[in-house]
Structures are given as structure tokens and as C-alpha cells.
Amino acid sequence: MFILAHNSSNAFGGGEIGTVLLLAGLQRRGHRVLMLFRDAEKAERAASYGIPTGVQRIGGDAMLPDAARLAARLRRERPDAVILTTFKKVFLSGLGARLAGAPFVVQRIVLQGDTPGRGARYRLALRRWVHRVVLNADAMRDAFLAGDPALDPAKVVTILDGVRAPVRTGEPGAVRRELGIPADALVVGSVARLAGQKRFDRLLRALAALPEPVHCLIAGDGPAMEGIRTVAAELGMADRVHLAGFRRDVGDVLAAMDVFAVSSDREGFANAMLEAMASGLPVVSTDVSGAREALDTALDEPRAGIVTRFSEAELAEAIGGLLRDGDGRRRMGEAARERAARRFGEERFLDEWERLLQEGVRRRGPGG
């Protein structure tokens, strides 16, 4: 198969990386892939993961010529399947795919709140121009379908994200030394795009409430970076908050942490959380979509993580309890590693996507 994905976000975060890793996995399985972005900078980032990329901009909904240009590109490329990954652009990108006669079109949804209830143009695109919608968390399904009662529920499927532990390339302790974090410090951290919805201010206030002088390591870039610095200074934590910027050595960054934290208001399924689990880190997460699917276990299984409500006090209580219990952290980290391998394995993820695409192409392609 030839699979083409299109992304028109102005960010390069977990959703974008998740699609890049999906295409990289399908490429390893012998499929031809191509991912198009809105600008060269994001295309270059994605290309560093080893997949072919290009630029095809989609503007606002009034930019109908952008849909025509995308359609012309698709007619030239002639993909078997098209994966759309920017929900805000599904009207124009879906229209472009329809004009090109793309055999099979999938909209990938990775963010809680991206539903057809956002407007008539979304409902039109999802009903008429998209053949399948793939959610990455079952917890998103009810709200998504409620956004358009006329949408066929059979059109909407869930494929849980897949993960493998990020490779460690540096010497043990190198990231802490680079950032000036003492070797014996307790470190709570996260890897994410620095956007307002991630609520790192909530995480810092929770850490400031702990009796222990905890360090916080945040890897990623984005518009919220200066706000995080401001909150850290207000809390007197500037020397204990380490903003590492965008990093490719995620395995080494995770190895510098004792606890991984998700403090967001909303998510789809935090890929970085799965990477932390696969690396054997205990996770504390607010009750965002996907958190319970990742961390909740059966009563007879060891806990893989802790899901809290959204208050700083509850987040602080959960994190503080883990920091004070070294043995508990190690047990939870091992449980998280085992759960990531069993439930969120990369090969299972690729199997399900490959099956979906092959069946869709077979049914809707020439003669299908």
C-alpha cells in the first residue's frame, strides 16, 4: 500500500509524533509512506524519524483553493489511503481528498474535545468525505458520537496507541549533569508540547506544596514556556525547574526522572505517558481521556499508575506519596512497564492500523 498522511497543525507535538511513528512502522513493514505538513520546519522534524515528508499547506475554511491544491497533489501521488490528522482542517483536507477521488480516507482523532459537535462543517466532512474515524482512546467515543447523532457509529473505531521504550543513548546521569540537577535529587518530570492545556502551572504548584525540595524536569517546546518560567519564579522554584526544550534523547530524559506526571486539563492519549510506562517509570496523571485506560488495572494486578482529579492538592498528595516510598515507586514502575508491553505494544498497534487500511482499500479501491 501507499499511505499518505496530512497534518496542518502549527505545532509538532505528541499527536504529530504519533502519526510519524505509525508511518515509520508501516514503512518498516514494506509499505510506501509520505507525510505532508504545513511548513518545511515541521516536515524536516518528521523526516528525522526516517520517513519521506513534504509540504502542502491548508489554511482556514475559506481557503477553498487550498483544498483544490491538495486534490491536485493527491491526484499526482495516487495514494491508496489518506490519513488526515488535523481535526480543525478536516473540512478542507477532507474536501481535497474527495475531489481527488482518494480510495480510502481516515480521520485520526487524538485530542479530547475534537468532536463533530464543534460545527456543521465538521459533521458534513465526517459524514460525506471521511470513510473511517480512528480514536486513540475508548473514553472519547461517547462524546464523539454525541456530537452528531446522524453519524454511523460503525464508522468510528478505537485503536489504542502503541509504544516501545525510547532508546537510551547517553551515559547514566548525563542529562542530570547537563541540566544541573543533583544526582540524589528527587525529580518529577514530563515530556510534552508546552501548551496551555498541559497545565504545568498546576504541576509546579503541586510540587511547591510538598515538604521535599523536589526538582521538576520538563522537556518540550511551545508557547507556554515563558509562562512556566514566570510561575516557577513566583513560587521560588526557579532553580529547581529545568526546561530542557525539544529533545530527541527521550530515553535519557526519562531516565533522569523518578516520577512522570501528566497535569493536563484535556488529552487524547498521552504518548509520552506510554513511553514513560514502557521505560519503567511510575506515572501520576489527572483524569484526562486515556489515563484510566492506560493506568487502571484489575484488583489482582499491581498498580501501573495513579489517576487523580484536577486539584493541585490531590496531585501533590499522589506525587508526594510516591516520592516518599522508593520501593513503591519501583514496584509501580515495573507494573507500568509490563502493562505497556502487554496492552500498548507497538506491533499490536501496527497490526490494527494495517488491517484497517488494507480492508478499507480492498473495499473501496478499484473493483472494491
C-alpha positions as CSV (number, residue, x, y, z in Angstrom):
1,M,0.0,0.0,0.0
2,F,0.9,3.6,-0.4
3,I,-0.3,5.6,2.7
4,L,-0.2,9.4,2.7
5,A,-0.8,11.4,5.8
6,H,-1.6,15.1,6.0
7,N,-1.0,17.4,9.0
8,S,-1.8,21.1,9.0
9,S,-1.2,21.9,12.7
10,N,1.1,24.8,13.7
11,A,2.5,22.5,16.4
12,F,4.7,19.4,16.4
13,G,3.6,17.6,19.5
14,G,2.5,14.2,20.6
15,G,-0.2,13.8,18.0
16,E,2.1,14.6,15.2
17,I,4.9,12.3,16.5
18,G,2.3,9.5,17.0
19,T,1.4,9.7,13.3
20,V,5.1,9.9,12.3
21,L,5.8,6.7,14.3
22,L,2.8,5.0,12.8
23,L,4.1,5.7,9.3
24,A,7.6,4.7,10.2
25,G,6.3,1.4,11.5
26,L,4.2,0.8,8.3
27,Q,7.3,1.7,6.3
28,R,9.3,-1.0,8.1
29,R,6.6,-3.5,7.1
30,G,7.2,-2.7,3.4
31,H,4.5,-0.1,2.7
32,R,5.3,3.2,0.9
33,V,4.5,6.3,3.1
34,L,4.6,10.0,2.8
35,M,3.6,12.7,5.3
36,L,2.7,16.3,4.3
37,F,2.9,19.2,6.6
38,R,2.0,22.9,6.6
39,D,5.6,24.1,6.5
40,A,9.2,23.0,5.9
41,E,10.3,23.2,9.5
42,K,7.8,20.5,10.7
43,A,8.5,18.4,7.6
44,E,12.2,18.4,8.5
45,R,11.5,17.4,12.0
46,A,9.4,14.5,10.8
47,A,12.0,13.5,8.3
48,S,14.5,13.0,11.1
49,Y,12.4,9.9,12.1
50,G,13.3,8.3,8.7
51,I,10.1,8.8,6.7
52,P,9.6,10.8,3.4
53,T,7.9,14.2,4.0
54,G,6.7,17.2,2.1
55,V,4.9,20.5,2.4
56,Q,1.2,21.0,1.5
57,R,-0.4,23.9,3.4
58,I,-4.1,24.0,4.3
59,G,-5.4,27.4,5.5
60,G,-8.7,28.4,7.1
61,D,-12.0,27.1,6.0
62,A,-12.5,29.9,3.5
63,M,-9.3,28.9,1.6
64,L,-11.0,26.6,-0.9
65,P,-8.1,26.9,-3.3
66,D,-6.0,25.0,-0.7
67,A,-8.4,22.1,-1.0
68,A,-8.0,22.2,-4.8
69,R,-4.2,22.2,-4.5
70,L,-4.3,19.3,-2.1
71,A,-6.6,17.4,-4.5
72,A,-4.1,18.1,-7.3
73,R,-1.3,16.8,-5.1
74,L,-3.2,13.6,-4.3
75,R,-4.0,13.0,-7.9
76,R,-0.3,13.2,-8.7
77,E,0.7,11.0,-5.8
78,R,-2.2,8.5,-6.1
79,P,-2.1,7.1,-2.6
80,D,-4.2,4.0,-1.7
81,A,-5.1,5.5,1.7
82,V,-5.1,9.0,3.1
83,I,-4.8,9.7,6.9
84,L,-6.0,13.2,8.0
85,T,-4.6,14.2,11.4
86,T,-5.6,17.8,12.0
87,F,-9.3,17.9,13.1
88,K,-9.6,21.7,12.6
89,K,-8.8,21.2,8.9
90,V,-11.0,18.2,8.2
91,F,-13.4,20.3,6.1
92,L,-10.8,21.4,3.6
93,S,-8.5,18.4,3.7
94,G,-11.5,16.0,3.5
95,L,-12.8,18.0,0.6
96,G,-9.4,17.8,-1.1
97,A,-9.3,14.0,-0.7
98,R,-12.9,13.8,-2.0
99,L,-12.1,15.9,-5.1
100,A,-9.1,13.7,-5.8
101,G,-11.1,10.5,-5.5
102,A,-8.9,9.1,-2.8
103,P,-10.0,5.5,-2.3
104,F,-9.9,5.4,1.5
105,V,-9.8,8.4,3.9
106,V,-9.3,8.1,7.6
107,Q,-9.5,10.9,10.2
108,R,-7.3,10.3,13.2
109,I,-8.5,11.9,16.5
110,V,-6.1,12.2,19.4
111,L,-7.5,15.1,21.4
112,Q,-10.4,15.1,23.8
113,G,-12.9,17.7,22.6
114,D,-12.3,17.2,18.9
115,T,-15.9,16.1,18.1
116,P,-18.4,16.8,15.3
117,G,-20.3,18.9,17.8
118,R,-17.9,21.7,17.1
119,G,-19.9,22.7,14.0
120,A,-21.8,21.9,10.8
121,R,-18.7,21.8,8.6
122,Y,-17.2,19.0,10.8
123,R,-20.4,17.0,10.6
124,L,-20.5,17.4,6.8
125,A,-16.9,16.4,6.3
126,L,-17.1,13.4,8.6
127,R,-20.4,12.1,7.1
128,R,-19.5,12.7,3.4
129,W,-15.8,12.8,2.9
130,V,-14.3,10.5,5.5
131,H,-14.7,6.7,5.4
132,R,-13.4,5.9,9.0
133,V,-12.7,7.9,12.1
134,V,-10.0,6.4,14.4
135,L,-9.9,7.4,18.1
136,N,-7.0,6.5,20.3
137,A,-9.0,6.1,23.5
138,D,-12.3,4.4,24.1
139,A,-13.1,7.1,26.7
140,M,-13.5,9.6,23.8
141,R,-16.2,7.5,21.9
142,D,-19.4,8.6,23.7
143,A,-18.7,12.3,23.5
144,F,-17.6,12.0,19.8
145,L,-20.8,10.2,18.8
146,A,-22.9,12.6,20.8
147,G,-21.6,15.4,18.6
148,D,-23.5,14.0,15.6
149,P,-26.4,11.6,16.2
150,A,-26.6,11.1,12.4
151,L,-23.1,9.7,12.1
152,D,-22.9,6.0,11.7
153,P,-21.3,4.5,14.9
154,A,-19.8,1.7,12.8
155,K,-17.7,4.4,11.1
156,V,-15.9,5.2,14.4
157,V,-13.3,2.8,15.8
158,T,-10.7,2.8,18.5
159,I,-7.1,1.8,18.0
160,L,-5.1,2.3,21.2
161,D,-1.7,3.8,20.7
162,G,1.4,1.6,20.6
163,V,4.8,2.2,22.1
164,R,8.2,0.9,22.6
165,A,10.6,2.1,25.3
166,P,12.7,5.0,23.9
167,V,16.3,4.0,23.4
168,R,18.9,5.4,25.9
169,T,22.0,6.7,24.1
170,G,23.9,8.7,26.7
171,E,25.8,7.8,29.9
172,P,23.8,7.3,33.1
173,G,23.3,10.6,34.8
174,A,24.4,12.7,31.8
175,V,21.1,14.6,31.5
176,R,21.1,15.5,35.2
177,R,24.6,16.7,34.9
178,E,23.8,18.7,31.8
179,L,20.8,20.4,33.5
180,G,22.5,20.9,36.9
181,I,20.2,18.5,38.8
182,P,21.9,16.9,41.8
183,A,22.4,13.1,41.4
184,D,20.5,12.5,44.6
185,A,17.6,14.8,43.9
186,L,14.0,13.7,43.6
187,V,12.8,14.6,40.1
188,V,9.3,14.8,38.8
189,G,9.0,15.4,35.1
190,S,7.1,15.4,31.9
191,V,7.7,15.3,28.1
192,A,5.1,17.3,26.2
193,R,4.4,20.2,23.9
194,L,4.3,23.3,26.2
195,A,0.7,24.3,25.6
196,G,-1.8,25.9,28.0
197,Q,-3.9,22.8,28.2
198,K,-1.0,20.8,29.7
199,R,-1.3,23.0,32.9
200,F,2.3,22.9,34.0
201,D,1.4,25.7,36.4
202,R,-0.8,23.1,38.2
203,L,2.1,20.7,38.4
204,L,4.5,23.4,39.7
205,R,2.0,24.5,42.4
206,A,1.5,20.9,43.5
207,L,5.3,20.4,43.8
208,A,5.7,23.6,45.7
209,A,3.2,22.3,48.3
210,L,5.4,19.3,49.0
211,P,7.8,19.3,52.1
212,E,10.6,17.8,50.0
213,P,12.7,20.2,47.7
214,V,11.6,18.4,44.5
215,H,13.1,19.2,41.1
216,C,10.9,19.4,38.0
217,L,12.2,18.4,34.6
218,I,10.1,19.4,31.6
219,A,11.2,18.5,28.0
220,G,9.5,20.1,25.1
221,D,8.9,23.5,23.5
222,G,5.8,25.6,22.8
223,P,4.0,28.8,23.6
224,A,3.7,28.2,27.4
225,M,7.4,28.1,28.1
226,E,7.7,31.7,29.3
227,G,4.6,31.2,31.5
228,I,6.1,28.2,33.1
229,R,9.2,30.2,33.9
230,T,7.1,33.0,35.4
231,V,5.2,30.6,37.7
232,A,8.4,28.9,38.8
233,A,9.9,32.3,39.7
234,E,6.7,33.3,41.6
235,L,6.9,30.1,43.6
236,G,10.6,30.5,44.4
237,M,11.4,27.3,42.4
238,A,13.3,28.8,39.5
239,D,16.5,26.9,40.5
240,R,14.5,23.6,40.7
241,V,12.5,23.8,37.4
242,H,14.5,22.7,34.4
243,L,13.1,23.4,30.9
244,A,15.1,21.2,28.6
245,G,13.5,22.2,25.3
246,F,12.7,19.9,22.5
247,R,14.8,16.7,22.9
248,R,15.4,13.6,20.7
249,D,17.1,11.7,23.5
250,V,13.8,11.0,25.2
251,G,15.0,7.7,26.7
252,D,17.8,9.6,28.6
253,V,15.4,12.3,29.7
254,L,13.0,9.8,31.2
255,A,15.9,8.0,32.9
256,A,16.6,11.3,34.8
257,M,13.1,11.2,36.4
258,D,11.8,9.4,39.5
259,V,8.1,10.1,38.7
260,F,6.4,11.0,35.4
261,A,3.4,13.5,35.7
262,V,0.5,14.4,33.5
263,S,-1.2,17.6,34.8
264,S,-3.3,18.4,31.7
265,D,-6.9,19.6,31.5
266,R,-7.5,17.5,28.4
267,E,-5.7,15.0,26.3
268,G,-6.5,12.2,23.9
269,F,-3.9,9.6,24.8
270,A,-0.6,11.0,26.0
271,N,2.1,9.2,24.0
272,A,4.8,10.4,26.3
273,M,3.0,8.8,29.2
274,L,3.1,5.4,27.4
275,E,6.8,6.0,26.7
276,A,7.3,6.6,30.4
277,M,5.5,3.5,31.3
278,A,7.5,1.4,28.8
279,S,10.6,2.9,30.4
280,G,9.6,1.6,33.9
281,L,8.5,5.0,35.4
282,P,5.6,5.3,37.8
283,V,3.0,7.8,36.4
284,V,0.7,10.2,38.1
285,S,-2.0,11.7,35.8
286,T,-5.0,13.9,36.1
287,D,-8.2,12.2,34.9
288,V,-7.9,13.1,31.3
289,S,-9.1,10.9,28.4
290,G,-6.9,7.8,28.1
291,A,-5.4,8.0,31.6
292,R,-7.6,5.3,33.1
293,E,-7.3,3.0,30.1
294,A,-3.5,3.3,30.5
295,L,-3.1,3.1,34.3
296,D,-6.1,1.4,35.8
297,T,-5.6,-2.3,36.4
298,A,-7.6,-5.2,37.7
299,L,-7.9,-5.6,41.5
300,D,-5.5,-8.6,41.5
301,E,-2.8,-6.7,39.5
302,P,-0.2,-4.3,40.8
303,R,-1.0,-0.7,40.1
304,A,0.6,0.8,37.0
305,G,0.0,4.4,38.0
306,I,-2.2,6.8,39.8
307,V,-5.1,8.8,38.4
308,T,-6.1,11.9,40.3
309,R,-8.7,14.6,40.0
310,F,-7.6,18.1,38.8
311,S,-6.9,19.8,42.1
312,E,-3.3,20.7,43.0
313,A,-3.8,19.2,46.4
314,E,-4.7,15.8,45.1
315,L,-1.9,15.9,42.5
316,A,0.6,16.8,45.3
317,E,-0.7,14.0,47.6
318,A,-0.2,11.4,44.9
319,I,3.2,12.5,43.8
320,G,4.4,13.1,47.4
321,G,3.3,9.6,48.4
322,L,5.4,8.0,45.6
323,L,8.4,10.2,46.3
324,R,8.4,9.1,50.0
325,D,8.2,5.4,49.0
326,G,11.1,4.2,47.0
327,D,10.0,0.6,47.0
328,G,6.5,1.6,45.9
329,R,7.9,3.6,43.0
330,R,10.0,0.6,41.8
331,R,7.0,-1.8,42.0
332,M,4.7,0.7,40.2
333,G,7.4,1.3,37.6
334,E,7.7,-2.4,36.9
335,A,4.0,-2.8,36.7
336,A,3.8,0.1,34.3
337,R,6.5,-1.5,32.1
338,E,4.7,-4.8,32.0
339,R,1.3,-3.1,31.2
340,A,2.8,-1.0,28.4
341,A,4.2,-4.2,26.8
342,R,1.0,-6.2,27.2
343,R,-1.6,-3.6,26.3
344,F,0.1,-1.0,24.3
345,G,2.7,-2.9,22.3
346,E,3.9,-1.4,19.1
347,E,3.3,-4.5,16.9
348,R,-0.4,-4.7,18.1
349,F,-0.8,-1.1,17.2
350,L,0.7,-1.6,13.7
351,D,-1.3,-4.8,13.2
352,E,-4.6,-3.0,13.9
353,W,-3.8,0.0,11.7
354,E,-2.5,-2.2,8.8
355,R,-5.7,-4.3,9.0
356,L,-7.9,-1.2,8.9
357,L,-6.1,0.3,6.0
358,Q,-5.9,-2.9,4.0
359,E,-9.6,-3.7,4.5
360,G,-10.6,-0.2,3.6
361,V,-8.5,-0.1,0.4
362,R,-9.8,-3.5,-0.6
363,R,-13.4,-2.5,-0.2
364,R,-13.2,1.0,-1.8
365,G,-10.3,0.7,-4.2
366,P,-10.7,-0.2,-7.9
367,G,-13.1,-3.1,-8.2
368,G,-13.8,-3.0,-4.4
